[in-house]
Amino acid sequence: MWFKNKQTKRRVTVVGCGKLGLPLVAVLSEAGHRVVGFDSNTALIASLTTGTVPWFEESLQGMLRKNSRKIRFTSDPKEAFMDAEFVLVIVPSPSKTSGEFDSQYVESAVISVARESEENQKKRIHIVIVSTLMPGATEQIIEKLKTTYPSKASNFELIYSPEFIALGSVVKDMTFPDLVLVGASDRQAAQDYSDLVHSYIKSKPHVAMLSIKEAEIAKIAVNSYVTTKISFANFISELCEASGNASASNVLNSMGMDSRIGRKYLKPGAPFGGPCFPRDNIALETYANTVGVSASIANSTRVINQRQSQRIVNFVKRFSELKHVTLVGVAYKPGTAVTEESPSLSIADLLSTDLDVSLLDDYVFTDRREELRQVISRESIGNRSRCVVLMVPDPKYRDIPALLHSESIIIDLWGDWEKIITQPSIKYFRLGDN
């Protein structure tokens, strides 16, 4: 059932004011709730208190400014948790070398809530873990809470409810979800949190009420399935290219018309990257191995993805006359400056052994240009580069073909420029279609 609960305004504390936590502060305040943003990084809190967000995220700055009277930032845990009805924990859970997620920061945050809470508080606090954890990790945190503060354990309800969000579209992803996972052992606690979520979302998602472990498995399974679809599309692209006279775009478009398959993510293009997809796929593989289940699908997805960078490099090097190439788009996806697990950077490394490589990106800030080699401007691309590779399908880059000289070579991984090239002498290629 879908509904809106706009009547009850809650006191909510968000633990972690980073690139995911701060948008959560914003959307909760936009819905009318009183929100405290807590972070142990005092420099960050000082910056946020003055209204300065140290990074770019679409619509975030304006939303925070609009709702500033409903938001308070602090590094004092006593102040942060004093009156909270809900505490949402969205702190890092970095990957270990084993592929598992490290839950120590989440555990520390939960224990901190218990430590700073009053012994005889009248209202139970809902602690919601939004960070992605390994299956079984939340139950371990619950046991640690009971062991460390046995007299206070009954004051809390722990819920696991990870978000499906991506940097560059965090606010939109939070307010227009397709799916909401709520993992809880207490039905009323799950409903209470569902009410809070429905106060700020604007879509009509399916809300899956699950056990905690089911929600933990579902989160990494969803992302791993999406990566499987991406790798399958690139596998078909490889197949069509090797077969000759077959377009991967046509094949995949026709496949996507089948309602059992769907068109989302079924498109030839760059390998997947970023801070979530690669690690969630590995985490599912790791977890499966720990319970004695073969993770051959997740493994194959990763193998196919890893070979795409070299495949793109080989395609570029087919043009033996090239001395210089420009990669358009450095980030791992449109609309963000995040370069973690960026396919563009790995491809630039491989190409630079034989070619002069430049990068063009509208989201890379000036102080990061040296870190990311030579980031060139639009004004110089026409004279500087004969070959341009579109790595990221962002509408902001659709003016670039008009800036190129008449005998340029375009390698478009996404088919984004095919219909906007006006110079007949420009050689246009799409991986999987040529």
C-alpha positions in Angstrom: 0.0 0.0 0.0 1.3 3.5 -0.9 0.4 6.6 1.1 1.7 9.9 2.2 2.1 10.8 5.9 2.6 14.5 6.0 0.9 15.2 9.4 3.5 13.9 11.9 6.7 15.8 11.9 9.6 13.8 13.5 12.9 14.6 15.2 15.5 12.9 13.1 19.2 12.6 13.4 21.4 11.6 10.4 24.7 10.2 11.4 27.2 10.9 8.6 27.0 14.2 6.6 29.0 13.0 3.6 27.9 12.8 0.0 25.0 10.4 0.8 24.1 11.5 4.3 23.8 15.2 3.6 21.2 14.7 0.8 19.2 12.7 3.3 19.3 15.6 5.7 18.0 17.8 2.9 15.1 15.6 1.8 14.0 15.0 5.4 14.0 18.7 6.2 12.1 19.4 2.9 9.4 17.1 4.2 9.1 19.3 7.3 11.0 17.2 9.8 13.4 18.7 12.4 16.8 17.2 11.4 20.2 17.1 13.1 23.1 16.3 11.0 25.9 14.7 13.0 29.4 14.0 11.9 32.7 13.5 13.8 34.5 15.6 11.1 34.5 19.0 12.8 35.8 20.8 9.8 32.9 19.5 7.7 30.4 20.5 10.4 31.9 24.0 10.5 31.6 24.3 6.8 28.0 23.0 6.7 27.0 25.3 9.6 28.0 28.3 7.5 26.0 27.0 4.6 28.9 25.8 2.5 28.7 22.4 0.8 32.3 21.3 -0.2 31.1 19.3 -3.2 28.6 19.5 -6.0 25.4 17.5 -6.0 22.4 18.4 -8.1 19.8 20.6 -6.2 21.4 19.9 -2.8 22.7 23.4 -2.0 19.3 25.0 -2.7 17.3 22.5 -0.7 19.6 22.9 2.3 19.4 26.7 2.1 15.6 26.7 1.8 15.2 24.5 4.9 18.0 25.9 7.0 15.7 26.7 9.9 14.8 23.0 10.3 18.4 21.8 10.2 21.1 21.8 12.9 24.7 20.4 12.4 26.8 19.2 15.3 29.8 17.1 16.2 28.5 16.6 19.8 26.9 13.2 20.1 25.0 14.2 23.3 23.4 17.0 21.4 22.8 15.0 18.3 20.9 12.1 20.0 19.2 13.8 22.9 15.7 14.1 21.4 15.9 11.9 18.4 13.0 9.7 17.5 14.8 8.3 14.5 18.6 8.0 14.0 19.6 7.2 10.4 23.1 5.9 10.1 24.7 6.5 6.7 28.5 6.2 7.3 31.1 4.4 5.2 31.2 0.7 5.0 34.4 0.3 2.9 35.3 -3.0 1.2 38.0 -5.2 2.8 40.6 -7.0 0.6 38.4 -10.1 1.1 35.5 -8.4 -0.7 33.4 -8.1 2.5 32.1 -4.7 3.8 33.7 -3.4 6.9 30.9 -2.6 9.4 33.1 -1.1 12.2 32.0 2.5 11.5 28.3 1.5 11.5 28.7 -0.4 14.7 30.5 2.5 16.3 27.7 4.8 15.4 25.0 2.5 16.8 26.9 2.0 20.0 27.4 5.8 20.3 23.6 6.3 20.1 23.1 3.9 23.0 26.0 5.3 25.0 24.6 8.9 24.8 21.0 8.1 25.3 19.2 8.5 28.6 18.8 5.4 30.8 15.1 5.9 31.4 14.0 7.5 28.1 10.3 7.2 27.6 10.2 7.0 23.8 12.0 4.2 21.9 14.5 5.3 19.3 14.4 3.8 15.9 18.0 3.3 14.7 18.0 2.8 10.9 21.2 1.5 9.2 21.2 3.0 5.7 24.8 2.0 5.0 25.2 -1.2 2.9 26.3 -4.2 5.1 27.1 -7.8 4.5 24.3 -10.3 5.2 24.4 -11.1 8.9 26.3 -7.9 10.0 23.2 -6.1 11.4 22.4 -9.0 13.7 26.0 -8.9 14.9 25.6 -5.2 15.7 22.4 -5.9 17.6 24.1 -8.6 19.7 27.0 -6.1 20.4 24.4 -3.5 21.5 22.8 -6.0 23.9 26.1 -7.1 25.3 27.6 -3.6 25.8 24.4 -1.8 27.1 22.1 -4.6 28.3 20.0 -2.2 30.4 19.4 0.1 27.4 18.9 -2.4 24.6 15.2 -2.5 25.0 15.1 1.3 24.3 16.0 0.7 20.6 14.6 -0.8 17.5 17.2 -1.6 14.8 16.1 -1.5 11.2 18.2 -2.1 8.0 17.0 0.0 5.1 19.8 0.8 2.5 19.2 3.3 -0.3 19.5 2.7 -4.0 21.3 5.9 -4.9 24.1 7.1 -7.2 26.3 10.1 -6.8 25.2 12.9 -9.1 21.5 12.0 -8.7 21.3 11.3 -5.0 18.4 13.7 -4.1 16.4 12.5 -7.1 17.1 8.8 -6.3 16.1 9.3 -2.7 12.8 11.0 -3.5 11.8 8.9 -6.5 12.8 5.3 -5.6 11.5 2.3 -7.4 12.0 0.1 -4.4 12.3 0.6 -0.6 13.8 -2.2 1.5 12.8 -2.3 5.1 14.5 -5.1 7.1 13.2 -5.3 10.7 12.3 -7.9 13.4 9.5 -5.7 14.8 6.5 -5.1 12.5 5.5 -1.8 14.2 9.0 -0.4 14.0 9.1 -1.3 10.3 5.8 0.5 9.8 7.0 3.5 11.7 10.0 3.8 9.5 7.9 3.3 6.4 5.8 6.2 7.4 8.9 8.4 7.7 10.1 7.3 4.2 6.7 8.0 2.7 6.8 11.6 4.1 9.6 12.6 1.7 9.3 10.3 -1.4 7.4 11.5 -4.4 7.1 8.2 -6.3 5.0 5.2 -5.7 7.6 2.5 -4.9 7.2 -1.0 -3.8 8.0 -1.2 -0.1 9.4 -4.7 0.7 8.9 -5.5 4.4 11.6 -8.2 5.0 13.6 -9.7 7.7 17.0 -8.0 8.3 19.0 -10.7 6.6 16.6 -10.8 3.6 17.1 -7.0 3.2 20.8 -7.3 3.4 20.9 -10.0 0.7 18.4 -8.1 -1.4 20.5 -4.9 -1.5 23.6 -6.4 -2.9 21.6 -8.8 -5.1 19.8 -5.9 -6.8 23.1 -4.1 -7.7 24.8 -7.4 -8.7 21.9 -8.2 -11.0 22.1 -4.8 -12.7 25.9 -5.3 -13.3 25.1 -8.7 -14.8 22.7 -7.0 -17.3 25.4 -4.4 -18.2 28.0 -7.1 -18.7 25.5 -9.2 -20.8 24.9 -6.2 -23.0 28.7 -5.7 -23.5 29.0 -9.5 -24.2 26.4 -9.2 -27.0 28.3 -6.2 -28.2 31.5 -8.3 -28.4 29.6 -11.1 -30.2 28.1 -8.8 -32.8 31.5 -7.1 -33.4 33.2 -10.5 -33.9 30.4 -11.8 -36.1 30.5 -8.9 -38.6 27.5 -7.2 -40.3 25.5 -7.3 -37.0 24.6 -4.3 -34.9 24.7 -4.8 -31.1 22.4 -1.8 -30.7 19.7 -3.4 -33.0 20.0 -6.7 -31.3 19.8 -5.3 -27.7 17.0 -2.9 -28.6 14.9 -5.8 -29.9 15.7 -7.9 -26.9 14.6 -5.1 -24.5 11.2 -5.0 -26.1 10.4 -8.3 -24.4 8.7 -7.4 -21.1 10.6 -10.3 -19.4 13.8 -8.5 -20.1 13.2 -4.7 -20.3 15.5 -2.0 -21.9 17.1 -0.5 -18.8 20.8 -1.1 -18.7 20.6 -3.3 -21.8 22.7 -1.1 -24.0 26.3 -1.5 -25.4 28.7 0.9 -23.8 31.5 1.4 -21.4 32.2 -1.0 -18.5 30.4 -0.4 -15.2 32.3 1.4 -12.5 31.8 3.7 -9.5 31.8 3.3 -5.8 28.8 0.8 -5.6 28.4 -1.6 -8.6 31.8 -3.2 -8.6 32.1 -3.7 -4.9 28.5 -5.0 -4.4 29.0 -7.6 -7.1 32.2 -8.7 -5.4 30.4 -8.7 -2.0 27.7 -11.0 -3.3 30.3 -13.4 -4.7 32.2 -13.3 -1.4 29.1 -13.9 0.6 27.9 -16.8 -1.6 31.3 -18.4 -1.2 31.1 -18.2 2.6 27.8 -20.2 2.7 29.1 -22.7 0.2 27.2 -21.5 -2.9 29.0 -21.1 -6.3 28.9 -17.5 -7.4 29.7 -18.2 -11.0 27.2 -15.6 -12.4 28.7 -12.8 -10.3 32.2 -14.0 -11.2 31.5 -14.0 -14.9 29.9 -10.6 -14.7 33.2 -9.2 -13.2 35.4 -11.0 -15.8 33.4 -9.7 -18.7 33.5 -6.2 -17.3 37.2 -6.2 -16.7 38.0 -7.1 -20.3 36.0 -4.2 -21.7 38.7 -1.6 -21.1 41.3 -3.4 -23.1 38.7 -4.1 -25.8 38.0 -0.3 -26.1 41.8 0.4 -26.2 42.2 -2.2 -29.0 39.4 -0.5 -31.0 41.1 2.9 -30.7 44.4 1.5 -31.8 42.9 0.2 -35.0 43.6 3.6 -36.3 47.3 3.4 -36.6 47.7 7.0 -37.8 46.6 8.3 -34.4 49.0 10.2 -32.1 46.5 11.8 -29.8 43.1 10.9 -28.3 40.7 12.7 -26.1 38.4 10.9 -23.7 35.2 12.8 -23.1 33.9 12.2 -19.6 36.2 11.3 -16.7 33.7 10.5 -14.0 32.1 7.0 -13.7 28.7 8.3 -14.8 26.9 11.5 -15.9 26.3 14.4 -13.6 29.1 13.9 -11.1 32.8 14.5 -10.6 33.4 11.2 -8.8 36.1 9.2 -10.5 36.2 6.1 -8.2 36.5 3.0 -10.3 36.2 5.2 -13.4 36.5 3.3 -16.7 37.9 6.4 -18.3 40.9 6.5 -16.1 41.8 2.8 -16.6 41.4 3.3 -20.4 43.6 6.4 -20.3 46.3 4.5 -18.5 46.2 1.7 -21.1 46.2 4.2 -24.0 49.0 6.4 -22.7 51.6 3.7 -23.3 51.4 4.5 -27.0 49.4 7.7 -27.4 49.1 11.2 -26.0 45.9 11.2 -24.0 43.8 14.2 -22.9 40.6 14.2 -20.8 37.6 16.5 -21.1 35.1 16.7 -18.2 32.6 19.4 -17.3 32.5 18.3 -13.6 36.2 18.2 -12.8 37.1 21.1 -10.6 40.3 23.2 -11.3 42.1 21.9 -8.2 41.8 18.3 -9.4 43.1 18.8 -12.9 46.7 17.9 -12.1 45.6 14.8 -10.3 43.7 13.7 -13.4 46.4 14.4 -16.0 45.6 17.0 -18.6 42.0 18.1 -18.6 41.5 20.2 -21.7 38.9 22.8 -22.6 36.3 22.7 -25.3 38.1 25.5 -27.1 41.2 23.4 -27.6 39.6 20.1 -28.6 39.2 20.9 -32.3 42.8 21.7 -32.9 44.3 19.3 -30.4 42.6 16.0 -31.0 41.9 14.0 -34.1 40.2 11.1 -32.2 37.5 11.7 -29.6 36.0 8.9 -27.5 32.7 9.5 -25.8 33.0 7.7 -22.5 30.0 9.2 -20.6 26.6 9.8 -22.2 25.9 13.2 -20.7 23.8 15.8 -22.6 26.3 18.5 -21.7 28.7 17.0 -24.2 26.4 17.1 -27.2 28.0 20.3 -28.5 31.4 18.8 -28.9 31.0 17.2 -32.4 30.4 20.7 -33.8 33.8 21.8 -32.4 35.8 19.1 -34.1 37.7 19.5 -37.4 36.4 18.0 -40.6 38.5 14.8 -40.6 38.1 13.8 -36.9 37.4 10.3 -35.8 34.6 9.8 -33.2 34.3 6.6 -31.2 31.0 6.8 -29.5 30.5 4.1 -26.9 26.8 4.9 -26.3 25.4 6.1 -29.7 24.7 9.5 -28.1 26.2 11.5 -31.0 25.1 9.5 -34.0 22.2 11.8 -35.0 23.9 15.1 -34.3 27.0 14.9 -36.4 26.7 17.3 -39.4 30.1 17.1 -41.0 30.0 14.2 -43.5 33.8 13.9 -43.5 33.9 12.9 -39.8 34.4 9.2 -39.3 31.9 7.9 -36.8 32.2 4.5 -35.1 30.2 2.8 -32.4 31.6 -0.1 -30.5 29.6 -3.2 -31.3 28.1 -1.7 -34.5 31.3 -1.5 -36.6 
